[in-house]
């Protein structure tokens, strides 16, 4: 069984920063890509950022230069540093672990950015 815990969401003002964390434990092995996705109210879930085992990163155009994804494989943890937040970043953020055999999602953490 795999247990995933997200943390770090909250309510901030535009221009402020937040750091999201996501830790996986249990029977999760051979993690390839770790990533963050988000879903705003009334919209589809969209990719925010991903990071490979080699540290190669990929970002949505809307967050490039403001968000940074990182990972700690020893802890099965992925982070998302979000700077210069904008109201349009408001969404539920989900972490994702892609392994050889499966795909796992976190429970989601709410990020709300007020103007």
N, CA, C and O of each residue as an XYZ file, in Angstrom:
460
protein
N       0.846     -1.189      0.000
C       0.000      0.000      0.000
C       0.884      1.241      0.000
O       1.936      1.265      0.638
N       0.451      2.266     -0.716
C       1.203      3.510     -0.834
C       0.471      4.628     -0.101
O      -0.742      4.792     -0.234
N       1.220      5.377      0.661
C       0.654      6.489      1.418
C       1.342      7.769      0.961
O       2.568      7.875      1.008
N       0.544      8.740      0.518
C       1.093     10.007      0.014
C       0.512     11.157      0.813
O      -0.702     11.254      0.990
N       1.379     12.020      1.291
C       0.947     13.158      2.101
C       1.466     14.446      1.501
O       2.669     14.619      1.307
N       0.546     15.347      1.210
C       0.898     16.670      0.699
C       0.779     17.696      1.819
O      -0.017     17.538      2.744
N       1.573     18.735      1.721
C       1.483     19.821      2.689
C       1.987     21.106      2.069
O       2.653     21.092      1.034
N       1.660     22.230      2.717
C       2.222     23.505      2.310
C       1.257     24.465      1.644
O       1.622     25.611      1.383
N       0.043     24.037      1.361
C      -0.897     24.957      0.737
C      -1.384     26.002      1.721
O      -1.094     25.933      2.915
N      -2.124     26.968      1.208
C      -2.655     27.996      2.082
C      -3.154     29.198      1.315
O      -3.279     29.179      0.090
N      -3.436     30.250      2.075
C      -3.930     31.511      1.516
C      -2.826     32.552      1.608
O      -2.308     32.828      2.690
N      -2.471     33.125      0.467
C      -1.439     34.164      0.439
C      -1.908     35.304     -0.452
O      -2.881     35.179     -1.196
N      -1.194     36.410     -0.358
C      -1.478     37.545     -1.226
C      -0.616     37.457     -2.489
O       0.424     36.799     -2.507
N      -1.068     38.125     -3.523
C      -0.300     38.156     -4.762
C       1.111     38.671     -4.507
O       1.321     39.639     -3.776
N       2.066     37.996     -5.129
C       3.462     38.360     -4.962
C       4.193     37.571     -3.895
O       5.423     37.583     -3.841
N       3.451     36.891     -3.052
C       4.071     36.106     -1.986
C       4.473     34.717     -2.485
O       4.272     34.367     -3.648
N       5.046     33.943     -1.569
C       5.569     32.621     -1.931
C       4.962     31.529     -1.067
O       4.497     31.777      0.046
N       4.976     30.319     -1.600
C       4.597     29.121     -0.866
C       5.493     27.976     -1.328
O       5.990     27.968     -2.454
N       5.685     27.012     -0.436
C       6.425     25.805     -0.796
C       5.568     24.587     -0.494
O       5.179     24.352      0.650
N       5.283     23.827     -1.524
C       4.520     22.600     -1.371
C       5.480     21.420     -1.223
O       6.548     21.381     -1.834
N       5.066     20.460     -0.395
C       5.835     19.232     -0.226
C       4.912     18.044     -0.400
O       3.717     18.113     -0.114
N       5.490     16.956     -0.872
C       4.709     15.732     -1.047
C       5.631     14.555     -0.778
O       6.678     14.409     -1.410
N       5.227     13.718      0.171
C       6.055     12.582      0.561
C       5.281     11.280      0.365
O       4.117     11.162      0.750
N       5.959     10.310     -0.244
C       5.348      9.001     -0.471
C       6.041      7.953      0.379
O       7.259      7.974      0.552
N       5.245      7.039      0.904
C       5.807      5.951      1.706
C       5.045      4.668      1.409
O       3.995      4.675      0.767
N       5.609      3.567      1.896
C       4.957      2.275      1.671
C       5.552      1.569      0.483
O       6.739      1.719      0.191
N       4.738      0.800     -0.204
C       5.189     -0.056     -1.297
C       5.245      0.712     -2.618
O       4.503      0.421     -3.556
N       6.122      1.677     -2.666
C       6.310      2.439     -3.899
C       7.764      2.308     -4.298
O       8.666      2.634     -3.526
N       7.984      1.827     -5.516
C       9.337      1.530     -5.959
C       9.560      2.038     -7.371
O       8.617      2.249     -8.134
N      10.806      2.225     -7.694
C      11.232      2.603     -9.044
C      10.430      3.793     -9.559
O       9.774      3.723    -10.599
N      10.501      4.882     -8.805
C       9.810      6.105     -9.211
C      10.561      6.742    -10.367
O      11.770      6.960    -10.283
N       9.868      7.033    -11.417
C      10.476      7.718    -12.559
C      10.239      9.217    -12.458
O      11.066      9.949    -11.914
N       9.136      9.657    -12.969
C       8.817     11.073    -12.989
C       8.027     11.437    -11.731
O       7.099     10.728    -11.341
N       8.400     12.529    -11.115
C       7.595     13.149    -10.059
C       7.070     14.457    -10.632
O       7.741     15.123    -11.420
N       5.867     14.807    -10.223
C       5.311     16.025    -10.789
C       4.258     16.676     -9.932
O       3.785     16.119     -8.941
N       3.909     17.872    -10.345
C       2.820     18.634     -9.731
C       1.821     19.033    -10.811
O       2.193     19.457    -11.906
N       0.559     18.886    -10.475
C      -0.540     19.286    -11.350
C      -1.471     20.169    -10.527
O      -1.401     20.184     -9.298
N      -2.327     20.891    -11.202
C      -3.291     21.710    -10.481
C      -4.624     21.733    -11.211
O      -4.707     21.538    -12.423
N      -5.657     21.977    -10.427
C      -7.003     22.052    -10.990
C      -7.734     23.216    -10.362
O      -8.032     23.213     -9.168
N      -8.018     24.205    -11.179
C      -8.804     25.342    -10.716
C     -10.290     25.006    -10.828
O     -10.682     24.112    -11.579
N     -11.092     25.722    -10.086
C     -12.531     25.470    -10.076
C     -13.088     25.594    -11.490
O     -12.850     26.586    -12.179
N     -13.830     24.577    -11.911
C     -14.457     24.600    -13.221
C     -13.540     24.316    -14.388
O     -13.951     24.418    -15.544
N     -12.298     23.959    -14.098
C     -11.330     23.705    -15.172
C     -10.760     22.294    -15.057
O     -10.900     21.629    -14.031
N     -10.113     21.857    -16.137
C      -9.475     20.554    -16.121
C      -8.142     20.616    -15.385
O      -7.519     21.671    -15.270
N      -7.725     19.453    -14.892
C      -6.422     19.377    -14.256
C      -5.337     19.608    -15.308
O      -5.414     19.102    -16.427
N      -4.322     20.388    -14.915
C      -3.256     20.721    -15.856
C      -1.896     20.490    -15.215
O      -1.738     20.557    -13.996
N      -0.925     20.219    -16.068
C       0.433     20.018    -15.600
C       1.026     21.344    -15.143
O       0.844     22.376    -15.789
N       1.733     21.301    -14.030
C       2.473     22.473    -13.548
C       3.967     22.272    -13.801
O       4.622     23.103    -14.430
N       4.489     21.156    -13.300
C       5.915     20.885    -13.460
C       6.192     19.406    -13.228
O       5.486     18.742    -12.469
N       7.223     18.902    -13.886
C       7.678     17.537    -13.657
C       9.192     17.518    -13.543
O       9.884     18.420    -14.016
N       9.692     16.463    -12.899
C      11.134     16.288    -12.768
C      11.467     14.813    -12.909
O      10.819     13.959    -12.304
N      12.474     14.523    -13.705
C      12.858     13.136    -13.960
C      13.887     12.668    -12.938
O      14.343     13.436    -12.090
N      14.239     11.395    -13.040
C      15.249     10.845    -12.147
C      16.615     11.508    -12.358
O      17.447     11.542    -11.451
N      16.829     12.027    -13.557
C      18.095     12.705    -13.857
C      18.055     14.180    -13.485
O      19.046     14.895    -13.635
N      16.912     14.626    -13.002
C      16.791     16.031    -12.624
C      16.343     16.943    -13.746
O      16.343     18.165    -13.599
N      15.962     16.355    -14.863
C      15.444     17.180    -15.954
C      14.052     17.674    -15.602
O      13.204     16.904    -15.150
N      13.824     18.952    -15.810
C      12.556     19.552    -15.415
C      11.768     20.050    -16.613
O      12.312     20.342    -17.678
N      10.477     20.133    -16.395
C       9.556     20.628    -17.421
C       8.507     21.467    -16.714
O       7.952     21.047    -15.699
N       8.231     22.658    -17.247
C       7.286     23.569    -16.604
C       6.221     24.040    -17.581
O       6.470     24.176    -18.779
N       5.046     24.284    -17.056
C       4.023     24.955    -17.838
C       4.509     26.377    -18.112
O       5.177     26.985    -17.277
N       4.170     26.895    -19.279
C       4.620     28.245    -19.635
C       4.177     29.280    -18.600
O       4.888     30.249    -18.336
N       3.016     29.068    -18.027
C       2.448     30.056    -17.100
C       3.229     30.169    -15.793
O       3.069     31.146    -15.061
N       4.078     29.174    -15.491
C       4.811     29.211    -14.216
C       6.319     29.301    -14.398
O       7.053     29.399    -13.414
N       6.785     29.270    -15.618
C       8.228     29.335    -15.865
C       8.817     30.605    -15.284
O       8.271     31.697    -15.445
N       9.946     30.440    -14.604
C      10.608     31.577    -13.992
C      10.073     31.934    -12.614
O      10.678     32.739    -11.906
N       8.949     31.347    -12.224
C       8.376     31.638    -10.897
C       8.364     30.407     -9.994
O       8.546     30.524     -8.782
N       8.153     29.243    -10.571
C       8.067     27.996     -9.802
C       9.311     27.155    -10.027
O       9.906     27.181    -11.104
N       9.698     26.408     -8.999
C      10.829     25.495     -9.104
C      10.460     24.157     -8.471
O      10.039     24.094     -7.317
N      10.626     23.094     -9.246
C      10.364     21.752     -8.738
C      11.684     21.088     -8.376
O      12.695     21.272     -9.054
N      11.659     20.312     -7.297
C      12.856     19.571     -6.891
C      12.414     18.266     -6.241
O      11.245     18.091     -5.899
N      13.371     17.354     -6.078
C      13.027     16.058     -5.497
C      14.155     15.561     -4.606
O      15.325     15.891     -4.800
N      13.768     14.762     -3.632
C      14.716     14.095     -2.743
C      14.378     12.609     -2.801
O      13.436     12.156     -2.150
N      15.136     11.863     -3.570
C      14.825     10.455     -3.782
C      15.001      9.627     -2.514
O      14.320      8.617     -2.334
N      15.897     10.042     -1.647
C      16.091      9.304     -0.395
C      14.842      9.346      0.470
O      14.599      8.448      1.276
N      14.059     10.396      0.295
C      12.837     10.563      1.096
C      11.569     10.374      0.267
O      10.463     10.549      0.778
N      11.722     10.020     -1.001
C      10.549      9.910     -1.903
C       9.691     11.169     -1.820
O       8.464     11.099     -1.741
N      10.351     12.302     -1.839
C       9.656     13.574     -1.650
C       9.894     14.488     -2.843
O      10.992     14.560     -3.393
N       8.833     15.180     -3.222
C       8.921     16.174     -4.280
C       8.422     17.504     -3.737
O       7.467     17.560     -2.963
N       9.084     18.567     -4.156
C       8.775     19.913     -3.671
C       8.381     20.819     -4.836
O       8.756     20.585     -5.985
N       7.625     21.847     -4.509
C       7.323     22.879     -5.490
C       7.440     24.228     -4.789
O       6.599     24.591     -3.966
N       8.488     24.958     -5.126
C       8.669     26.313     -4.614
C       7.955     27.264     -5.561
O       8.255     27.319     -6.753
N       7.009     28.007     -5.013
C       6.190     28.906     -5.831
C       6.438     30.342     -5.377
O       6.098     30.714     -4.254
N       7.022     31.131     -6.244
C       7.295     32.532     -5.959
C       6.447     33.435     -6.840
O       5.902     33.007     -7.858
N       6.348     34.678     -6.432
C       5.596     35.669     -7.212
C       4.221     35.136     -7.602
O       3.822     35.188     -8.765
N       3.522     34.632     -6.622
C       2.231     34.022     -6.896
C       1.223     35.042     -7.419
O       1.239     36.217     -7.051
N       0.350     34.548     -8.289
C      -0.680     35.379     -8.901
C      -2.059     34.796     -8.578
O      -2.172     33.607     -8.282
N      -3.091     35.610     -8.631
C      -4.443     35.077     -8.385
C      -4.790     33.909     -9.297
O      -5.513     32.999     -8.891
N      -4.281     33.927    -10.524
C      -4.584     32.825    -11.450
C      -3.876     31.529    -11.084
O      -4.127     30.502    -11.715
N      -3.010     31.542    -10.099
C      -2.401     30.315     -9.592
C      -3.312     29.600     -8.595
O      -3.006     28.493     -8.155
N      -4.417     30.226     -8.244
C      -5.350     29.620     -7.301
C      -5.896     28.320     -7.862
O      -6.448     28.286     -8.962
N      -5.734     27.241     -7.086
C      -6.158     25.910     -7.541
C      -5.882     24.901     -6.431
O      -5.251     25.212     -5.421
N      -6.369     23.699     -6.648
C      -5.948     22.567     -5.834
C      -4.744     21.943     -6.530
O      -4.796     21.623     -7.717
N      -3.667     21.775     -5.782
C      -2.420     21.250     -6.347
C      -2.258     19.785     -5.934
O      -2.416     19.429     -4.766
N      -1.943     18.957     -6.915
C      -1.799     17.520     -6.701
C      -0.382     17.088     -7.081
O       0.134     17.475     -8.130
N       0.235     16.291     -6.226
C       1.504     15.704     -6.622
C       1.240     14.371     -7.316
O       0.189     13.754     -7.143
N       2.210     13.954     -8.093
C       2.066     12.735     -8.879
C       3.373     11.977     -8.898
O       4.440     12.560     -9.091
N       3.285     10.668     -8.695
C       4.442      9.789     -8.781
C       4.191      8.775     -9.898
O       3.211      8.030     -9.869
N       5.066      8.762    -10.850
C       4.970      7.809    -11.944
C       6.047      6.743    -11.779
O       7.242      7.036    -11.817
N       5.603      5.500    -11.596
C       6.557      4.404    -11.453
C       6.454      3.490    -12.666
O       5.653      3.719    -13.572
N       7.263      2.475    -12.664
C       7.256      1.524    -13.767
C       5.893      0.847    -13.874
O       5.413      0.562    -14.971
N       5.283      0.596    -12.735
C       4.046     -0.189    -12.740
C       2.784      0.594    -12.473
O       1.688      0.100    -12.737
N       2.907      1.801    -11.958
C       1.692      2.496    -11.548
C       1.881      4.003    -11.551
O       2.973      4.525    -11.778
N       0.784      4.668    -11.294
C       0.745      6.123    -11.263
C      -0.023      6.515    -10.000
O      -1.165      6.096     -9.815
N       0.600      7.318     -9.131
C      -0.015      7.639     -7.844
C      -0.241      9.139     -7.721
O       0.555      9.952     -8.191
N      -1.372      9.485     -7.063
C      -1.716     10.888     -6.856
C      -1.831     11.202     -5.367
O      -2.264     10.368     -4.571
N      -1.437     12.414     -5.012
C      -1.690     12.908     -3.673
C      -3.144     13.334     -3.543
O      -3.896     13.335     -4.518
N      -3.527     13.697     -2.322
C      -4.928     14.037     -2.039
C      -5.273     15.456     -2.465
O      -6.448     15.815     -2.544
N      -4.264     16.257     -2.736
C      -4.501     17.633     -3.142
C      -4.373     18.601     -1.979
O      -4.756     18.293     -0.850
N      -3.833     19.769     -2.269
C      -3.719     20.828     -1.276
C      -4.152     22.142     -1.931
O      -3.751     22.452     -3.053
N      -4.963     22.894     -1.223
C      -5.530     24.130     -1.782
C      -4.525     25.270     -1.686
O      -3.936     25.513     -0.633
N      -4.345     25.955     -2.794
C      -3.554     27.188     -2.837
C      -4.485     28.303     -3.307
O      -5.081     28.221     -4.381
N      -4.597     29.335     -2.492
C      -5.444     30.466     -2.826
C      -4.620     31.734     -2.779
O      -3.977     32.030     -1.773
N      -4.639     32.482     -3.873
C      -3.869     33.715     -3.972
C      -4.842     34.873     -4.134
O      -5.591     34.937     -5.109
N      -4.824     35.777     -3.181
C      -5.718     36.926     -3.238
C      -5.018     38.114     -3.899
O      -3.798     38.257     -3.824
N      -5.805     38.945     -4.535
C      -5.224     40.106     -5.243
C      -5.161     41.331     -4.351
O      -4.703     42.388     -4.785
